[in-house]
Amino acid sequence: MEKTEQTLRKMVDENDYMQFLGIELLEVKQGYALARMKYKKELTNPYGMLHGGSLYSLADIVAGTAACMNGYYVTTVTGSMNFMLPAEGTEYIYCEAEQLRYGKHLAVFAVRLKDDKEKLLDSGEFTFFITEHKVLA
């Protein structure tokens, strides 16, 4: 489990897209992950709020990372987001992913995105296909 966590942390730290988004993995364990993304002007929509696409990416990455803690890489099958409040006036957006189900072929995770004041901004659910490729250190 520890080697899997180290491999996934390295993946997040070294991936160009994840670094462009400014994603920092704060906690990862079996069935759970917590990360944050810095509010950056480059990620905003024309109204100055974080773009929904960047928030969706954050949620997908965090939930997918949590799903990989079972030792196998996953790929997104479907994801849905409820954008309830604008992501603005905060230094970071925090994303928490929790496992709802982990089966033989599919894993389902719930996500919640909050601001610095822990106000719930968005929620969602992601389903992943569990590949046969092991997470190797």
mmCIF file of the C-alpha atoms, coordinates in Angstrom:
data_MODEL
# 
_entry.id   MODEL 
# 
loop_
_atom_site.group_PDB 
_atom_site.id 
_atom_site.type_symbol 
_atom_site.label_atom_id 
_atom_site.label_alt_id 
_atom_site.label_comp_id 
_atom_site.label_asym_id 
_atom_site.label_entity_id 
_atom_site.label_seq_id 
_atom_site.pdbx_PDB_ins_code 
_atom_site.Cartn_x 
_atom_site.Cartn_y 
_atom_site.Cartn_z 
_atom_site.occupancy 
_atom_site.B_iso_or_equiv 
_atom_site.pdbx_formal_charge 
_atom_site.auth_seq_id 
_atom_site.auth_comp_id 
_atom_site.auth_asym_id 
_atom_site.auth_atom_id 
_atom_site.pdbx_PDB_model_num 
ATOM 1   C CA . MET A 1 1   ? 0.000   0.000  0.000   1.00 0.00 ? 1   MET A CA 1 
ATOM 2   C CA . GLU A 1 2   ? 2.814   2.419  0.868   1.00 0.00 ? 2   GLU A CA 1 
ATOM 3   C CA . LYS A 1 3   ? 4.558   1.827  -2.476  1.00 0.00 ? 3   LYS A CA 1 
ATOM 4   C CA . THR A 1 4   ? 1.281   2.392  -4.311  1.00 0.00 ? 4   THR A CA 1 
ATOM 5   C CA . GLU A 1 5   ? 0.827   5.683  -2.483  1.00 0.00 ? 5   GLU A CA 1 
ATOM 6   C CA . GLN A 1 6   ? 4.386   6.769  -3.285  1.00 0.00 ? 6   GLN A CA 1 
ATOM 7   C CA . THR A 1 7   ? 3.924   5.931  -6.971  1.00 0.00 ? 7   THR A CA 1 
ATOM 8   C CA . LEU A 1 8   ? 0.648   7.859  -7.171  1.00 0.00 ? 8   LEU A CA 1 
ATOM 9   C CA . ARG A 1 9   ? 2.089   10.883 -5.354  1.00 0.00 ? 9   ARG A CA 1 
ATOM 10  C CA . LYS A 1 10  ? 5.007   10.921 -7.791  1.00 0.00 ? 10  LYS A CA 1 
ATOM 11  C CA . MET A 1 11  ? 2.592   10.675 -10.720 1.00 0.00 ? 11  MET A CA 1 
ATOM 12  C CA . VAL A 1 12  ? 0.638   13.730 -9.522  1.00 0.00 ? 12  VAL A CA 1 
ATOM 13  C CA . ASP A 1 13  ? 3.816   15.667 -8.720  1.00 0.00 ? 13  ASP A CA 1 
ATOM 14  C CA . GLU A 1 14  ? 5.427   14.998 -12.118 1.00 0.00 ? 14  GLU A CA 1 
ATOM 15  C CA . ASN A 1 15  ? 2.491   15.109 -14.542 1.00 0.00 ? 15  ASN A CA 1 
ATOM 16  C CA . ASP A 1 16  ? 2.538   18.315 -16.614 1.00 0.00 ? 16  ASP A CA 1 
ATOM 17  C CA . TYR A 1 17  ? -1.266  18.700 -16.730 1.00 0.00 ? 17  TYR A CA 1 
ATOM 18  C CA . MET A 1 18  ? -1.687  18.139 -13.005 1.00 0.00 ? 18  MET A CA 1 
ATOM 19  C CA . GLN A 1 19  ? 1.106   20.623 -12.328 1.00 0.00 ? 19  GLN A CA 1 
ATOM 20  C CA . PHE A 1 20  ? -0.459  23.183 -14.683 1.00 0.00 ? 20  PHE A CA 1 
ATOM 21  C CA . LEU A 1 21  ? -3.666  22.869 -12.685 1.00 0.00 ? 21  LEU A CA 1 
ATOM 22  C CA . GLY A 1 22  ? -1.658  23.242 -9.469  1.00 0.00 ? 22  GLY A CA 1 
ATOM 23  C CA . ILE A 1 23  ? -2.956  20.050 -7.853  1.00 0.00 ? 23  ILE A CA 1 
ATOM 24  C CA . GLU A 1 24  ? -1.372  19.037 -4.555  1.00 0.00 ? 24  GLU A CA 1 
ATOM 25  C CA . LEU A 1 25  ? -2.217  15.619 -3.129  1.00 0.00 ? 25  LEU A CA 1 
ATOM 26  C CA . LEU A 1 26  ? -2.716  16.100 0.630   1.00 0.00 ? 26  LEU A CA 1 
ATOM 27  C CA . GLU A 1 27  ? -3.910  12.664 1.747   1.00 0.00 ? 27  GLU A CA 1 
ATOM 28  C CA . VAL A 1 28  ? -4.423  9.350  0.044   1.00 0.00 ? 28  VAL A CA 1 
ATOM 29  C CA . LYS A 1 29  ? -5.412  6.000  1.500   1.00 0.00 ? 29  LYS A CA 1 
ATOM 30  C CA . GLN A 1 30  ? -7.545  3.008  0.620   1.00 0.00 ? 30  GLN A CA 1 
ATOM 31  C CA . GLY A 1 31  ? -10.822 4.349  -0.797  1.00 0.00 ? 31  GLY A CA 1 
ATOM 32  C CA . TYR A 1 32  ? -10.077 8.012  -0.091  1.00 0.00 ? 32  TYR A CA 1 
ATOM 33  C CA . ALA A 1 33  ? -8.111  10.998 -1.366  1.00 0.00 ? 33  ALA A CA 1 
ATOM 34  C CA . LEU A 1 34  ? -7.905  14.680 -0.511  1.00 0.00 ? 34  LEU A CA 1 
ATOM 35  C CA . ALA A 1 35  ? -6.190  17.267 -2.696  1.00 0.00 ? 35  ALA A CA 1 
ATOM 36  C CA . ARG A 1 36  ? -6.240  20.970 -3.353  1.00 0.00 ? 36  ARG A CA 1 
ATOM 37  C CA . MET A 1 37  ? -5.868  23.191 -6.394  1.00 0.00 ? 37  MET A CA 1 
ATOM 38  C CA . LYS A 1 38  ? -4.618  26.770 -6.186  1.00 0.00 ? 38  LYS A CA 1 
ATOM 39  C CA . TYR A 1 39  ? -6.866  29.499 -7.581  1.00 0.00 ? 39  TYR A CA 1 
ATOM 40  C CA . LYS A 1 40  ? -4.961  30.750 -10.637 1.00 0.00 ? 40  LYS A CA 1 
ATOM 41  C CA . LYS A 1 41  ? -5.985  33.369 -13.184 1.00 0.00 ? 41  LYS A CA 1 
ATOM 42  C CA . GLU A 1 42  ? -5.081  30.922 -15.980 1.00 0.00 ? 42  GLU A CA 1 
ATOM 43  C CA . LEU A 1 43  ? -7.888  28.610 -14.796 1.00 0.00 ? 43  LEU A CA 1 
ATOM 44  C CA . THR A 1 44  ? -10.684 31.184 -14.697 1.00 0.00 ? 44  THR A CA 1 
ATOM 45  C CA . ASN A 1 45  ? -13.636 31.702 -16.994 1.00 0.00 ? 45  ASN A CA 1 
ATOM 46  C CA . PRO A 1 46  ? -14.454 35.111 -18.506 1.00 0.00 ? 46  PRO A CA 1 
ATOM 47  C CA . TYR A 1 47  ? -16.266 36.038 -15.260 1.00 0.00 ? 47  TYR A CA 1 
ATOM 48  C CA . GLY A 1 48  ? -13.182 35.556 -13.065 1.00 0.00 ? 48  GLY A CA 1 
ATOM 49  C CA . MET A 1 49  ? -14.371 32.344 -11.423 1.00 0.00 ? 49  MET A CA 1 
ATOM 50  C CA . LEU A 1 50  ? -12.563 29.030 -11.719 1.00 0.00 ? 50  LEU A CA 1 
ATOM 51  C CA . HIS A 1 51  ? -13.704 27.373 -14.930 1.00 0.00 ? 51  HIS A CA 1 
ATOM 52  C CA . GLY A 1 52  ? -15.954 24.342 -14.530 1.00 0.00 ? 52  GLY A CA 1 
ATOM 53  C CA . GLY A 1 53  ? -13.572 22.322 -16.698 1.00 0.00 ? 53  GLY A CA 1 
ATOM 54  C CA . SER A 1 54  ? -10.699 22.857 -14.268 1.00 0.00 ? 54  SER A CA 1 
ATOM 55  C CA . LEU A 1 55  ? -12.946 21.854 -11.361 1.00 0.00 ? 55  LEU A CA 1 
ATOM 56  C CA . TYR A 1 56  ? -14.097 18.749 -13.236 1.00 0.00 ? 56  TYR A CA 1 
ATOM 57  C CA . SER A 1 57  ? -10.465 17.839 -13.936 1.00 0.00 ? 57  SER A CA 1 
ATOM 58  C CA . LEU A 1 58  ? -9.591  18.236 -10.259 1.00 0.00 ? 58  LEU A CA 1 
ATOM 59  C CA . ALA A 1 59  ? -12.465 15.963 -9.226  1.00 0.00 ? 59  ALA A CA 1 
ATOM 60  C CA . ASP A 1 60  ? -11.654 13.345 -11.872 1.00 0.00 ? 60  ASP A CA 1 
ATOM 61  C CA . ILE A 1 61  ? -7.959  13.270 -10.917 1.00 0.00 ? 61  ILE A CA 1 
ATOM 62  C CA . VAL A 1 62  ? -8.577  13.054 -7.173  1.00 0.00 ? 62  VAL A CA 1 
ATOM 63  C CA . ALA A 1 63  ? -11.236 10.340 -7.459  1.00 0.00 ? 63  ALA A CA 1 
ATOM 64  C CA . GLY A 1 64  ? -9.102  8.413  -9.958  1.00 0.00 ? 64  GLY A CA 1 
ATOM 65  C CA . THR A 1 65  ? -6.100  8.603  -7.646  1.00 0.00 ? 65  THR A CA 1 
ATOM 66  C CA . ALA A 1 66  ? -8.181  7.241  -4.771  1.00 0.00 ? 66  ALA A CA 1 
ATOM 67  C CA . ALA A 1 67  ? -9.427  4.418  -7.000  1.00 0.00 ? 67  ALA A CA 1 
ATOM 68  C CA . CYS A 1 68  ? -5.847  3.484  -7.929  1.00 0.00 ? 68  CYS A CA 1 
ATOM 69  C CA . MET A 1 69  ? -5.024  2.890  -4.255  1.00 0.00 ? 69  MET A CA 1 
ATOM 70  C CA . ASN A 1 70  ? -6.472  -0.594 -4.712  1.00 0.00 ? 70  ASN A CA 1 
ATOM 71  C CA . GLY A 1 71  ? -3.352  -1.393 -6.718  1.00 0.00 ? 71  GLY A CA 1 
ATOM 72  C CA . TYR A 1 72  ? -4.619  -1.120 -10.298 1.00 0.00 ? 72  TYR A CA 1 
ATOM 73  C CA . TYR A 1 73  ? -4.798  1.841  -12.638 1.00 0.00 ? 73  TYR A CA 1 
ATOM 74  C CA . VAL A 1 74  ? -8.256  3.019  -13.613 1.00 0.00 ? 74  VAL A CA 1 
ATOM 75  C CA . THR A 1 75  ? -9.748  4.983  -16.467 1.00 0.00 ? 75  THR A CA 1 
ATOM 76  C CA . THR A 1 76  ? -12.831 7.184  -16.278 1.00 0.00 ? 76  THR A CA 1 
ATOM 77  C CA . VAL A 1 77  ? -16.053 5.704  -17.641 1.00 0.00 ? 77  VAL A CA 1 
ATOM 78  C CA . THR A 1 78  ? -18.353 8.537  -16.625 1.00 0.00 ? 78  THR A CA 1 
ATOM 79  C CA . GLY A 1 79  ? -18.443 11.512 -14.332 1.00 0.00 ? 79  GLY A CA 1 
ATOM 80  C CA . SER A 1 80  ? -21.100 13.972 -13.281 1.00 0.00 ? 80  SER A CA 1 
ATOM 81  C CA . MET A 1 81  ? -20.762 17.238 -11.422 1.00 0.00 ? 81  MET A CA 1 
ATOM 82  C CA . ASN A 1 82  ? -23.231 19.493 -9.667  1.00 0.00 ? 82  ASN A CA 1 
ATOM 83  C CA . PHE A 1 83  ? -21.837 23.027 -9.876  1.00 0.00 ? 83  PHE A CA 1 
ATOM 84  C CA . MET A 1 84  ? -23.736 24.656 -7.013  1.00 0.00 ? 84  MET A CA 1 
ATOM 85  C CA . LEU A 1 85  ? -21.724 27.788 -6.155  1.00 0.00 ? 85  LEU A CA 1 
ATOM 86  C CA . PRO A 1 86  ? -19.049 29.765 -7.999  1.00 0.00 ? 86  PRO A CA 1 
ATOM 87  C CA . ALA A 1 87  ? -15.426 29.017 -7.145  1.00 0.00 ? 87  ALA A CA 1 
ATOM 88  C CA . GLU A 1 88  ? -14.152 32.502 -6.375  1.00 0.00 ? 88  GLU A CA 1 
ATOM 89  C CA . GLY A 1 89  ? -12.666 34.507 -3.508  1.00 0.00 ? 89  GLY A CA 1 
ATOM 90  C CA . THR A 1 90  ? -10.595 31.594 -2.219  1.00 0.00 ? 90  THR A CA 1 
ATOM 91  C CA . GLU A 1 91  ? -6.915  30.708 -2.339  1.00 0.00 ? 91  GLU A CA 1 
ATOM 92  C CA . TYR A 1 92  ? -7.520  26.973 -2.844  1.00 0.00 ? 92  TYR A CA 1 
ATOM 93  C CA . ILE A 1 93  ? -10.238 24.574 -3.872  1.00 0.00 ? 93  ILE A CA 1 
ATOM 94  C CA . TYR A 1 94  ? -10.211 21.343 -1.879  1.00 0.00 ? 94  TYR A CA 1 
ATOM 95  C CA . CYS A 1 95  ? -11.461 18.105 -3.351  1.00 0.00 ? 95  CYS A CA 1 
ATOM 96  C CA . GLU A 1 96  ? -12.310 15.030 -1.324  1.00 0.00 ? 96  GLU A CA 1 
ATOM 97  C CA . ALA A 1 97  ? -13.090 11.684 -2.960  1.00 0.00 ? 97  ALA A CA 1 
ATOM 98  C CA . GLU A 1 98  ? -14.653 8.739  -1.142  1.00 0.00 ? 98  GLU A CA 1 
ATOM 99  C CA . GLN A 1 99  ? -15.266 5.254  -2.413  1.00 0.00 ? 99  GLN A CA 1 
ATOM 100 C CA . LEU A 1 100 ? -18.894 4.229  -2.781  1.00 0.00 ? 100 LEU A CA 1 
ATOM 101 C CA . ARG A 1 101 ? -18.236 0.881  -4.446  1.00 0.00 ? 101 ARG A CA 1 
ATOM 102 C CA . TYR A 1 102 ? -15.249 -1.084 -5.691  1.00 0.00 ? 102 TYR A CA 1 
ATOM 103 C CA . GLY A 1 103 ? -16.188 -4.112 -7.760  1.00 0.00 ? 103 GLY A CA 1 
ATOM 104 C CA . LYS A 1 104 ? -14.429 -6.493 -10.104 1.00 0.00 ? 104 LYS A CA 1 
ATOM 105 C CA . HIS A 1 105 ? -14.558 -4.139 -13.107 1.00 0.00 ? 105 HIS A CA 1 
ATOM 106 C CA . LEU A 1 106 ? -15.977 -0.813 -11.903 1.00 0.00 ? 106 LEU A CA 1 
ATOM 107 C CA . ALA A 1 107 ? -15.291 1.554  -9.025  1.00 0.00 ? 107 ALA A CA 1 
ATOM 108 C CA . VAL A 1 108 ? -17.588 4.418  -8.008  1.00 0.00 ? 108 VAL A CA 1 
ATOM 109 C CA . PHE A 1 109 ? -16.480 7.481  -6.033  1.00 0.00 ? 109 PHE A CA 1 
ATOM 110 C CA . ALA A 1 110 ? -18.276 10.513 -4.638  1.00 0.00 ? 110 ALA A CA 1 
ATOM 111 C CA . VAL A 1 111 ? -16.510 13.883 -4.731  1.00 0.00 ? 111 VAL A CA 1 
ATOM 112 C CA . ARG A 1 112 ? -16.993 17.135 -2.854  1.00 0.00 ? 112 ARG A CA 1 
ATOM 113 C CA . LEU A 1 113 ? -15.256 20.415 -3.673  1.00 0.00 ? 113 LEU A CA 1 
ATOM 114 C CA . LYS A 1 114 ? -14.969 23.100 -1.004  1.00 0.00 ? 114 LYS A CA 1 
ATOM 115 C CA . ASP A 1 115 ? -13.347 26.513 -0.629  1.00 0.00 ? 115 ASP A CA 1 
ATOM 116 C CA . ASP A 1 116 ? -10.954 27.748 2.082   1.00 0.00 ? 116 ASP A CA 1 
ATOM 117 C CA . LYS A 1 117 ? -13.897 28.325 4.430   1.00 0.00 ? 117 LYS A CA 1 
ATOM 118 C CA . GLU A 1 118 ? -15.088 24.715 3.906   1.00 0.00 ? 118 GLU A CA 1 
ATOM 119 C CA . LYS A 1 119 ? -18.160 25.908 2.013   1.00 0.00 ? 119 LYS A CA 1 
ATOM 120 C CA . LEU A 1 120 ? -19.450 23.177 -0.305  1.00 0.00 ? 120 LEU A CA 1 
ATOM 121 C CA . LEU A 1 121 ? -19.192 24.438 -3.891  1.00 0.00 ? 121 LEU A CA 1 
ATOM 122 C CA . ASP A 1 122 ? -19.630 21.313 -6.014  1.00 0.00 ? 122 ASP A CA 1 
ATOM 123 C CA . SER A 1 123 ? -20.397 17.630 -5.676  1.00 0.00 ? 123 SER A CA 1 
ATOM 124 C CA . GLY A 1 124 ? -20.266 14.747 -8.082  1.00 0.00 ? 124 GLY A CA 1 
ATOM 125 C CA . GLU A 1 125 ? -19.801 11.092 -8.801  1.00 0.00 ? 125 GLU A CA 1 
ATOM 126 C CA . PHE A 1 126 ? -17.275 9.263  -10.974 1.00 0.00 ? 126 PHE A CA 1 
ATOM 127 C CA . THR A 1 127 ? -17.237 5.703  -12.270 1.00 0.00 ? 127 THR A CA 1 
ATOM 128 C CA . PHE A 1 128 ? -13.938 4.120  -13.282 1.00 0.00 ? 128 PHE A CA 1 
ATOM 129 C CA . PHE A 1 129 ? -13.037 0.994  -15.207 1.00 0.00 ? 129 PHE A CA 1 
ATOM 130 C CA . ILE A 1 130 ? -10.423 -0.989 -13.294 1.00 0.00 ? 130 ILE A CA 1 
ATOM 131 C CA . THR A 1 131 ? -7.657  -1.979 -15.709 1.00 0.00 ? 131 THR A CA 1 
ATOM 132 C CA . GLU A 1 132 ? -5.411  -5.011 -15.407 1.00 0.00 ? 132 GLU A CA 1 
ATOM 133 C CA . HIS A 1 133 ? -2.351  -2.748 -15.160 1.00 0.00 ? 133 HIS A CA 1 
ATOM 134 C CA . LYS A 1 134 ? -0.851  -2.783 -11.675 1.00 0.00 ? 134 LYS A CA 1 
ATOM 135 C CA . VAL A 1 135 ? 0.390   0.370  -9.998  1.00 0.00 ? 135 VAL A CA 1 
ATOM 136 C CA . LEU A 1 136 ? 4.087   -0.356 -9.727  1.00 0.00 ? 136 LEU A CA 1 
ATOM 137 C CA . ALA A 1 137 ? 6.708   1.488  -7.731  1.00 0.00 ? 137 ALA A CA 1 
# 
